[in-house]
Amino acid sequence: MAIITISRGTFSGGKDLAQCLAQRLGYRSIDRESIIANASSCGASEEKLREAMDRPPSFLDHFSEERRRYITLFQACLSEEARRDGLIYLGNAGHLMLHGVSHVLRVRIIAPLEQRAHVVQESLHLSHDEALSYVEKRDHDRAKWTRFLYGVDWSDPVLYDLVINLERTTIEEACHVVSGLTAEESFRLTPESQAAIENLALSSRVRGALLTHAESSALVLEVEAKGGAVTLRGKVRNHRQWQAVEEIVKGTPGVERLVTDDLVQVLDS
């Protein structure tokens, strides 16, 4: 079974496609709100997580790691969900957060601006001009958010396995195409792809644990997980901090061995 990520602009039909696929394939369908609810149990404020996902980056964000820390927690919870295949994720940058997992089918749904604005008019009871402005602003914010976090243009088709234009294609037809691809060899779960998602989940879990602990929250550490072994790269300020990092990582579920050959103590005290 595959993992399907659906990227879409505001009111482009992504939610309807996710529902259709869930019914046809028997997959679990989750959205950003579900992940935020789970992420709050990982030690982050639900309000701040929602702000991190919604608010477009400002100039000051380029000098703060707070947003990145919350995104790390979000990724940790998403990757936990993805450990069980047969998943549909509808939300921001799911295909980027699960990068490197071969059984992820990356889908993007697009639709003409006027078509989307018409849906907004009826759903939110706005004028035509207000609906156009609403759609354009939401798209702009999502594009800015994705570029800030990952340095990519979210509309670039190279980021996706399939791009579907709903101008003349129905949701049912799009559902048929996407569900058909899940049976292809390229998107089937393999021992290698299962290992990739397990490693991603473990490394994300460790990052989240480090970011939510007062002693290590300000550290910039590279975390790599492979088969239960976790490798840390980066710098700590003193021996006390080193010990705290070791304790946090070793206490994280799933960690069987810790490698600190590339962890450097810059000041002994």
N, C-alpha and C positions, 0 to 999 in steps of 0.2 A: 504494500500500500504506500502511496505517495504522501507527501506533505504539500499542500497547495497554498501558496501565498498570493493574495489578490491585492494589487495596487490600483488605486483609482482616484480620479478627481472627485470633487464634491458632487453628489447626485448624478454619478455616471452609471449607476446600475450595479455596482459591486456587491451591495448587500443582497440584492435579489439573486445574483449569480451564486453567492455563497450559500444561500438557502436552497437553491435548486440543486447544487452539487451535493450538499449534505443529505438531501432526500434521496437523490439518485444513487450515491455511492455508499451511503451509510456512514459517512465520516462525521467526526466532531467538528463543529464550527464555532470558533471563538473570535472575539473582536478585541479591540484595544481596551474597552472597559473591563472585560473579563481579566485581561492581563494586569491592568492597574489594580484591580481588587486583590489579585494574588500577590502582586509586587508589594502592596502595602504590608502584607504579612512578612515580607522579607526585611522589614525594618525601616521602610521609607514612608513618609507622609503621603497619603493618597492625593491630597490637595497639591502638594509640590510635584508629585509625579504627573498629575494631569497638566499642571502648568508647564512642566518640562516638555511634554508632548505637544501641547497646543500653542504655546507662545513662540512666535518666530524669534530667532536669535537677534539680539541687539549688539551694538558695538562693544558693550562691556562684557558680553558673553565670551568674547575672544580672550579675555584675561581672567576668566573664572572656569574652574573645573566642576562647579556644582552641577551644571546641566549634564555634563558627561557622566558624572557619578550616578545620577538618577537613571540615565539611559542604560548604564551598565546593569543596574538592578532590574530594569525592565527586560533587558536581554536575558538575564539569568532566569527569570520566570518564564519567558517565552521558550527558551531552550529546554526547560524542564517539561513544558507541555509537549514539545516536539519529540521528546524521547519516545513517546508512544506515537506510532505512525497513524495514518488515517486522519490527518488533521487539516482543516481549512482555517487559515488565519487571514482575517480581513482587517488591515490596519497599516499604519505608517511603517515603511521600510522593513517589513518582515523578511523579504528576500535578502536584504543586506545584513540583517541581524543573524540570519542562518546561513551566511556565506560559507561555502566549502562543503556543504552537505548535498550529495549528488541526487538524492531522491526528493529534493525540493523542486516542485514545478512552479516556476515564477510567471505569474499571469498579470498582465496589465489590461485594464478596461478603459477605453476612451469613448467619448460621445461628443457630438457637436455642442458648442457653447449654447446656442439658442435652444437646443433640445433640453439641455440641463437646466437652463434658466426657466423654461416653461414649467418644469417639475417643481422648481423652487417657488415659483409664483403660486402654484396651487397648494403646495405643502405648507409654506410659511406665510401665505397671504400677503405677498409683497407686490409692488408694482414691477413692470418689466425692467425698468432701469435699476431698481433696487435689487432685483434678482440677479441681474448681470453683474453688478458690483459685488454682491455677496459671493457668487461663484468665483469671480476673478480674484478676490481677496483671499479666499480660502485656498485656492490653487497656488497663489503667490506665497502664502505662508508655508504651505507644505513643501514647496520647491526650495524655499529658503532654508527651512529646517533640515531637509535632506542634504543640501549642499554644505551646510555648516557642519553637520555631523560626519558626513562621509566624503565630502568633496566631489560629489557626482550630481549630474542633472537627472532628476527622477524620471523625466520624460524620454531619456535616451533608450531606444529600443534594444540596444545591446545588453541592457541590464535584465532583460526578460527572455523567457523561452517562447512566450506567445503574447502577442498584442492583438486584441479584438476591438474593432470599431463597431459600436452599437447603432451607428446611423441607419444601417439597413439590415442588421442582424438582430434577431430577437434573443432574449435571455435564454429561452429554451434551446435555440440553435447553438448559442455560445456554450451552454451547459453540456450539450452533446459533444462538442469539439473538445472541451477541457477534460471531460470524463473519459473520453476515448484515449487521450494522451497518457492518462494515469496507468493504462495497461501496457504502455510501451516499455521496452527494456531499459531505456535511459532513465526512467523515473521510478523504477522498482527498488524496494529496499534490499540492500545487499549487506553482508557482514561488514564490508568496508564502510558503507555509508552509515550503518548503525554505530560503528565505532567512532565515526566522525561526529555524530550528534552527541554521543556519550562524552567524548572529549570536550566538545563545545560546552555542554551542560556543566561539566565539572569545572572547567576553567572559568566560566561565568559565575558559578556558585562561589568559587574562591575569591574572585574579584569583588563580588557583592559582599562577602564576609569581611574582606579587608576594608571596603569602603564604608561599612556601617560600624566599624570599631574606631573609637576615638584615637587610639594609639597609632593607627595606620591609615586613617581616612585621607590624610593629606599626601600620602606617598604616591609616587608614580612608578608602579611596578608592572613589568611585563609578566604575564602568567601564561604558561603553556601546560596543557594536560595531555597525557597519553597513557591509556591503559591503567589509570589509577595513580600514575606518577605525575607529580606537579613540579615544574621547574619555575623558579623565580629569577628574574633579572631586574637589576636596578640598584638603588642606593637607599640605605637607611642611615639615620643620623648617629645612633649610638647603640651600645650593646643591649640596653633595655628595650629599645625599639626592635632590634633583631629578635630578641627572645619573644616579644609580643607577636611579631609576624609569624614566627615558627609555630607558636601556640595556636594562633588563629587558623592557620592553614591546616595544621595537623588535626585540628578539631572539626574541620569541615567534612561533612558526610561524603564518602566516596574517595577520599584521599588515602592512598595506601603507602605512598612514599614521597618525601619532599627532597628536592635537589636544590641546593643553594650555592653551587659552585660559582655562579655569576651574580650573586648578591653581594654588594660591596658596602662595608661600613666606612663612612667618610669621616667620622669623628668619634673617638673613644671617650666615654665618660662613665 
